[in-house]
Amino acid sequence: MTDRNLADWHNRAALFEQEINKAVIGLERPVRLVTTAIFARGHAMLEGDVGVGKTTLLRAVARGIGGAYERIEGTIDLMPNDLVYHTYINEAGKPQVDPGPILKHGEELSTFFFNEVNRARPQVHSLLLRVMAEKSVTAFNREHYFPHLQVFADRNRVEKDETFEIPSAARDRFMMELKIETPEDPALQRELMFNPRFYDVDALIETIQPGILPYRELNEISRQIQHHIQASETLQNYALQLWQATRFPKNFSIALDNVDMDRLILAGASARGAGMLMRAARVTAWLNGRTHVLPEDIREIFHETIAHRVFFNPTYELRRTLLAEQLSQKILQQVAAP
Ligand SMILES: Nc1ncnc2c1ncn2[C@@H]1O[C@H](COP(=O)(O)OP(=O)(O)OP(=O)(O)O)[C@@H](O)[C@H]1O
């Protein structure tokens, strides 16, 4: 792949973001983060209330990259097999087995949206984990591969009844956790409320130019970006310090109000998490038009790639969202950028 190719992909990425921002409004930052995850080939957890545009965003993404899109609802009675196949009585009155949402598009599956993932049972989470990590499942006596698959999940954060928290290991496999919120700008709120364009999602998605980022080429372009975008030794030292600060915040004089810093952290970010931080930072540098990562590229994606990997003592877990935000902020404040 040549520099010209990368430059061409850079233009395509800009067009892609522009098109997605036509379908969902006021979500420029989440759209940038999702674009980053796409080029870093990472899965993402979306956090947001109902009806804030998550499905619209992901359908727009699927149209922008091409390939097949599937969405599944997490429910308490969902079984792992429901993802793989479904059985029913066909018109001839005979039992029939059809491939389920994961299998039915084969290698064309590019975007899989697991809505309300915390309503599904742990057995379902473990299947999802395997699909995310290995991009394959075993079914009908053979292995099925999904080399272009990217998983997006959404966690219902309003209702906690009958929910199953995603285990730490599963959360670590998500490259990012990002917030999707209703825009605060009154002009955008007026648009969403009164412009009929936003009432019909199917028509809205149709307006997006299809296949701007051909999904079959994303793995290769992602590899090229990781090789092409440099991280100097000084930058590496900075990134290492940030990682250490998630493990031993006290060593960096990080203190949060009303928190015993000796007890806050059960485990800091994993090595996988630290690697994902740099993968995302390289893509951010590339999207920002650079050939070298700068501290600001890391800072741009630090919270979304790292906060969900830091495990708090159970006494602090209840206040996780707030504490995680404060911790990220303090780390970025206290670790001196070169
Ligand atoms: N920021 C936004 N930009 C464009 N449309 C939006 C936005 N927020 C909400 N909508 C509109 O609100 C409706 C619901 O959006 P959508 O189905 O994408 O939400 P959701 O977050 O996936 O909700 P749920 O979790 O209930 O499925 C759609 O008609 C969508 O066009």
The ligand as an ORCA input file, in Angstrom:
! r2SCAN-3c Opt
* xyz 0 1
  N     -29.054     12.392     17.202
  C     -30.000     11.949     16.362
  N     -29.901     12.174     15.049
  C     -30.842     11.734     14.187
  N     -31.937     11.055     14.550
  C     -32.108     10.802     15.857
  C     -31.144     11.213     16.821
  N     -31.578     10.830     18.030
  C     -32.750     10.196     17.829
  N     -33.075     10.177     16.519
  C     -34.302      9.640     15.913
  O     -35.044      9.027     16.965
  C     -35.575      7.777     16.546
  C     -35.028      6.660     17.414
  O     -33.669      6.477     17.122
  P     -32.915      5.079     17.246
  O     -33.845      3.957     16.980
  O     -31.680      5.168     16.436
  O     -32.564      5.125     18.786
  P     -31.872      4.029     19.729
  O     -30.918      4.803     20.569
  O     -31.340      2.908     18.942
  O     -33.091      3.570     20.606
  P     -33.431      2.105     21.197
  O     -32.340      1.801     22.154
  O     -34.749      2.336     21.816
  O     -33.483      1.189     20.031
  C     -35.247      7.643     15.075
  O     -36.329      8.121     14.317
  C     -34.021      8.540     14.904
  O     -33.959      9.051     13.592
*
